[in-house]
Amino acid sequence: MGRGLTRRHAQPRWLSTVLIGSALIVSSSDACRAQCVEFSDRASQLELDTFVKSPSSLLERLRNDKEKLRYRLSALIATNPSVLPSVQTLISASASSDRSAIGAALRIAEERCTSTKPDAARKIRDFAQRIGDLNVQSGYSAAGEDSGPQQAQSQSKGLARPPRGGALLDGEWKTKLADPFKPVPLPN
Protein backbone atom coordinates (compact mmCIF):
# COMPACT_ATOMS: atom_id res chain seq x y z
CA MET A 1 0.00 0.00 0.00
CA GLY A 2 2.84 2.40 0.77
CA ARG A 3 4.31 1.65 -2.64
CA GLY A 4 1.12 2.62 -4.55
CA LEU A 5 0.95 5.88 -2.66
CA THR A 6 4.48 6.81 -3.79
CA ARG A 7 3.71 6.08 -7.45
CA ARG A 8 0.56 8.17 -7.35
CA HIS A 9 2.49 11.17 -6.05
CA ALA A 10 5.44 10.67 -8.41
CA GLN A 11 3.35 10.69 -11.58
CA PRO A 12 1.98 14.25 -11.22
CA ARG A 13 5.51 15.58 -10.59
CA TRP A 14 6.77 13.83 -13.71
CA LEU A 15 3.83 15.08 -15.73
CA SER A 16 4.28 18.68 -14.57
CA THR A 17 8.00 18.53 -15.41
CA VAL A 18 7.22 17.36 -18.94
CA LEU A 19 4.57 20.06 -19.41
CA ILE A 20 6.88 22.82 -18.19
CA GLY A 21 9.70 21.57 -20.41
CA SER A 22 7.50 21.44 -23.50
CA ALA A 23 6.17 24.93 -22.78
CA LEU A 24 9.74 26.27 -22.61
CA ILE A 25 10.64 24.59 -25.90
CA VAL A 26 7.59 26.01 -27.67
CA SER A 27 8.17 29.53 -26.35
CA SER A 28 11.85 29.50 -27.33
CA SER A 29 11.05 28.20 -30.81
CA ASP A 30 8.62 31.11 -31.36
CA ALA A 31 11.39 33.59 -30.53
CA CYS A 32 13.85 31.82 -32.85
CA ARG A 33 11.38 31.72 -35.75
CA ALA A 34 11.19 35.52 -35.95
CA GLN A 35 14.84 36.09 -36.89
CA CYS A 36 15.97 36.27 -40.50
CA VAL A 37 19.70 36.32 -39.75
CA GLU A 38 22.32 34.19 -38.09
CA PHE A 39 22.83 34.44 -34.35
CA SER A 40 26.08 36.42 -34.74
CA ASP A 41 24.31 39.06 -36.86
CA ARG A 42 21.29 39.53 -34.59
CA ALA A 43 20.69 42.60 -32.48
CA SER A 44 20.66 41.97 -28.74
CA GLN A 45 17.39 41.63 -26.87
CA LEU A 46 18.28 44.72 -24.84
CA GLU A 47 18.75 46.76 -28.01
CA LEU A 48 15.42 45.49 -29.38
CA ASP A 49 13.61 46.33 -26.14
CA THR A 50 15.17 49.80 -26.03
CA PHE A 51 14.16 50.45 -29.64
CA VAL A 52 10.58 49.31 -29.07
CA LYS A 53 10.20 51.47 -25.95
CA SER A 54 11.89 54.53 -27.43
CA PRO A 55 12.51 54.42 -31.18
CA SER A 56 14.02 57.91 -31.24
CA SER A 57 16.81 56.68 -28.94
CA LEU A 58 18.37 55.10 -32.02
CA LEU A 59 18.58 58.52 -33.68
CA GLU A 60 20.04 60.07 -30.54
CA ARG A 61 22.64 57.34 -30.19
CA LEU A 62 23.81 57.42 -33.83
CA ARG A 63 23.67 61.23 -34.23
CA ASN A 64 23.70 62.05 -37.94
CA ASP A 65 25.59 58.92 -39.02
CA LYS A 66 23.31 57.68 -41.75
CA GLU A 67 25.42 54.62 -42.61
CA LYS A 68 25.28 53.34 -39.04
CA LEU A 69 21.56 54.13 -38.90
CA ARG A 70 20.96 52.09 -42.06
CA TYR A 71 22.76 49.00 -40.86
CA ARG A 72 21.76 49.16 -37.19
CA LEU A 73 18.09 49.59 -38.06
CA SER A 74 18.25 46.85 -40.71
CA ALA A 75 19.78 44.52 -38.09
CA LEU A 76 16.94 45.33 -35.68
CA ILE A 77 14.28 44.69 -38.31
CA ALA A 78 15.93 41.50 -39.60
CA THR A 79 16.33 40.22 -36.04
CA ASN A 80 12.68 40.75 -35.25
CA PRO A 81 10.34 42.06 -37.96
CA SER A 82 7.65 42.71 -35.35
CA VAL A 83 9.44 46.01 -34.53
CA LEU A 84 7.93 47.60 -37.65
CA PRO A 85 5.37 49.66 -35.66
CA SER A 86 8.32 51.22 -33.82
CA VAL A 87 9.89 52.00 -37.20
CA GLN A 88 6.74 53.98 -38.03
CA THR A 89 7.23 55.96 -34.82
CA LEU A 90 10.90 56.45 -35.73
CA ILE A 91 9.93 57.86 -39.12
CA SER A 92 7.58 60.34 -37.46
CA ALA A 93 10.31 61.47 -35.05
CA SER A 94 13.14 61.69 -37.60
CA ALA A 95 14.32 64.57 -39.73
CA SER A 96 13.69 64.30 -43.46
CA SER A 97 17.42 63.77 -44.05
CA ASP A 98 17.36 60.60 -41.89
CA ARG A 99 14.27 59.16 -43.56
CA SER A 100 16.10 58.01 -46.67
CA ALA A 101 18.45 56.00 -44.44
CA ILE A 102 15.40 54.46 -42.75
CA GLY A 103 14.01 53.50 -46.17
CA ALA A 104 17.35 51.95 -47.10
CA ALA A 105 17.34 50.01 -43.81
CA LEU A 106 13.92 48.60 -44.67
CA ARG A 107 15.20 47.44 -48.07
CA ILE A 108 18.36 45.89 -46.60
CA ALA A 109 16.33 44.05 -43.95
CA GLU A 110 13.95 42.81 -46.63
CA GLU A 111 16.84 41.49 -48.72
CA ARG A 112 18.37 39.76 -45.70
CA CYS A 113 15.04 38.04 -44.95
CA THR A 114 14.18 37.04 -48.52
CA SER A 115 16.07 33.73 -48.57
CA THR A 116 15.47 32.62 -44.97
CA LYS A 117 12.04 34.04 -44.08
CA PRO A 118 10.08 35.04 -47.20
CA ASP A 119 6.98 35.85 -45.12
CA ALA A 120 8.97 38.34 -43.04
CA ALA A 121 10.44 39.86 -46.22
CA ARG A 122 6.94 40.26 -47.65
CA LYS A 123 5.79 41.89 -44.40
CA ILE A 124 8.69 44.38 -44.57
CA ARG A 125 8.02 45.11 -48.28
CA ASP A 126 4.31 45.69 -47.61
CA PHE A 127 5.16 47.99 -44.71
CA ALA A 128 7.57 50.00 -46.87
CA GLN A 129 4.98 50.34 -49.64
CA ARG A 130 2.31 51.61 -47.23
CA ILE A 131 4.51 54.43 -45.96
CA GLY A 132 3.53 57.68 -47.61
CA ASP A 133 6.83 59.48 -47.02
CA LEU A 134 8.72 60.26 -50.24
CA ASN A 135 12.12 60.35 -48.51
CA VAL A 136 11.61 56.84 -47.10
CA GLN A 137 10.43 55.61 -50.52
CA SER A 138 13.45 57.10 -52.28
CA GLY A 139 15.86 55.54 -49.77
CA TYR A 140 14.10 52.20 -50.15
CA SER A 141 14.34 52.35 -53.95
CA ALA A 142 17.93 53.58 -53.97
CA ALA A 143 19.06 50.75 -51.69
CA GLY A 144 17.54 48.25 -54.11
CA GLU A 145 19.36 49.80 -57.06
CA ASP A 146 22.70 50.18 -55.29
CA SER A 147 23.16 46.67 -54.03
CA GLY A 148 21.99 43.16 -54.54
CA PRO A 149 21.22 40.83 -51.62
CA GLN A 150 24.78 39.49 -51.50
CA GLN A 151 26.34 42.95 -51.21
CA ALA A 152 23.87 43.99 -48.49
CA GLN A 153 24.71 40.92 -46.44
CA SER A 154 28.46 41.40 -46.86
CA GLN A 155 28.20 45.07 -45.86
CA SER A 156 26.16 44.27 -42.78
CA LYS A 157 28.61 41.54 -41.80
CA GLY A 158 31.44 44.08 -42.15
CA LEU A 159 29.85 46.17 -39.41
CA ALA A 160 29.14 43.13 -37.26
CA ARG A 161 31.66 41.37 -35.10
CA PRO A 162 34.50 39.65 -37.00
CA PRO A 163 34.07 35.88 -37.31
CA ARG A 164 35.46 33.99 -34.39
CA GLY A 165 38.40 31.70 -35.06
CA GLY A 166 39.64 33.71 -38.02
CA ALA A 167 40.95 31.38 -40.71
CA LEU A 168 41.46 28.33 -38.50
CA LEU A 169 38.82 26.35 -40.37
CA ASP A 170 38.58 25.90 -44.11
CA GLY A 171 36.29 24.33 -46.68
CA GLU A 172 32.74 24.97 -47.78
CA TRP A 173 31.24 24.28 -44.36
CA LYS A 174 34.31 25.34 -42.35
CA THR A 175 34.87 21.78 -41.10
CA LYS A 176 38.46 21.16 -42.25
CA LEU A 177 41.45 22.54 -40.44
CA ALA A 178 43.21 25.22 -42.44
CA ASP A 179 46.89 25.13 -43.27
CA PRO A 180 48.59 27.23 -40.59
CA PHE A 181 51.64 27.78 -42.83
CA LYS A 182 49.67 29.08 -45.82
CA PRO A 183 50.77 32.65 -46.70
CA VAL A 184 48.37 35.35 -45.60
CA PRO A 185 47.02 37.54 -48.44
CA LEU A 186 47.99 41.17 -48.05
CA PRO A 187 45.33 43.87 -48.33
CA ASN A 188 45.58 46.21 -51.32
PyMOL commands that set and color helices and strands:
alter all, ss='L'
color gray80, all
select helices_A, chain A and resi 2-33+39-41+45-53+56-62+66-79+81-93+96-114+118-130+134-146+149-159
alter helices_A, ss='H'
color red, helices_A
select strands_A, chain A and resi 169-170+176-177
alter strands_A, ss='S'
color yellow, strands_A
deselect
rebuild
show_as cartoon
